[in-house]
Amino acid sequence: MKIKRFQLMPWAGILLIGIAVGMILTSNLGWTPKGFAGKQGAPVVLGASGGPSQELLQAQNTSKAFTVISKEMLPAVVSVYTSKMVKRSQNDMLDPFWRQFFGRDFQPGRTQPQKQEGLGSGVIVSKEGYILTNNHVIENADDIKVGLYDNRQFEAKLIGTDPLTEVAVIKIDGKDLPLARLGNSEKLDIGEWVLAFGSPLGLNSTVTAGIVSAKGRSVGIIQDRDQEKSAGSYAIENFIQTDAAINPGNSGGPLVNINGEVVGINTAIATGTGYYAGYGFAIPINLAKKIMNDLVSKGYVTRAWLGIGMRPVDENMAERYKLDRPKGILIDQIMEDSPAQKAGLKVLDILVKVDGKEMNQSNEVQNYIALKNPGDTVILTVVRDGTQKDVQVKLGQRETGKTSEKTTEEEGMIKLGLTVQNVDENLRQQFDLNRNSEGVVVTEVEPYSAAADARIRQGDLIVKIEENVIKTTADYRRAIRSFQKGKVVIFTVKRGDTQFHYFVKLPK
């Protein structure tokens, strides 16, 4: 069908008029509003020119570093599964209900065993299969199993624990075990990137990132160890603080720096809910290595001993000693026959440096001494009578957990759930015993044991069992062996300045 010519003419006219108007508007007639055009005829360019900035490239490199570190580290991070039998009490309130099922023999208040399971983390640090973790992860566990990133599982053996630092060492036997690289926590700086690895909330192989937000933190998580109360307090809290998310289950896992090196062992969180609230804490790897080496090579931890009680210096002390600012630590106790006393240190000395390193907190001194060995010599810089002087101290020895010093319940003895030791100067200080105290010290009490049920506690001094006077662990063993199983025996115990009598039913 032909299209007639007249039908196109109106549209052609309109098109020509539009072109003419456009040429006029785009011509240089001075009609261009100010502020919109730059150079006449210059093209409009959208977006900034050039590639990413060096800062952005560096940030991208950091992200890639996290990826590479995770690939290297995750195979060496393990999940630690524990189980133990605990005793639960039957509920008095449910007695009428349960009696219809269990009959008249049901006794409210009777305890019955129940399996309790736990989950933590760890990191493989040697080709022999040694794993660093936390004491509270495996404490009192009957069974310990370890799960690897490649889904292998192993039965683990407990090598040793150190409750005073929260370090524990377990071991697995396996081939081609992946290993983590260990760094130097002394070189770690506030503000550095770190990654936390572990199994938080049961989620295996989890990685979180943050920075080191503080160092040298003491947060009081190791209970019953007041560092400023006396020189007999030996808990060591010198934690790395981080805002990398740490939750229940992360305990025992590694804290890793941007070089892919383990710089800490995750241990605790600051929280009012039990879950992550912004800050977590890790044991410095230098301390953990020292504890691990002792536990592996000796089976116990050998501690260097200085023998002082300390308090941080406040403004009043600084004014009294004419210091330019509050700094250093006040020595407010010198233990008798201690290395500090022998070296000539005095009460009210202000300790400002150890081996030239400034010290401002008690836990800093404890951590520094904890990395030393008995017999090592340190130089303490103190301010006395307005004068600064150096004092050379040869460190003594304080051993904790040495099996040969403990008398545990031997084969053939009735299992009371007690560990006792002969009284010595270290135990007098640790448990605040009187100078002339005689007896055996209770250093461990197993939960739900006969001793625990009778309310005997750690730190109690057993002085008599029935009519048997107890002065040594040998006296204790002879007394226990003289009684028949199932008999109720009276223990005479001193706790501080008070004497108690406990009725212990010897297990059958």
Secondary structure by P-SEA (a helix, b strand, c coil): cccccccaaaaaaaaaaaaaaaaaaaccccccccccccccbbbbbccccccccaaaaaaaaaaaaaaaaaaaccccbbbbbbbbbbbbbccccaaaaaaaaccccccccbbbbbbbbbccbbbbccccbbbbbbccccccccbbbbbcccccccccccccccccccbbbbbbbbcbbbbbbbbbcccccccbbbbbbcccccccbbbbbbcccccccccccccccccccccccccccccccccccccccccccccccccccccbbbccccccccccccbbbbccaaaaaaaaaaaaaccbbbbbbcbbbbbcccaaaaaaacccccbbbbbcccccccccccccccccbbbccccccccccaaaaaaaaaaccccbbbbbbbbcccbbbbbbbbbbbbbccccccccccccccccccbbbbcccaaaaaaacccccccccccccccccccccccccccccccccccccccccaaaaaaaaaaccccbbbbbbbbcccbbbbbbbbccc
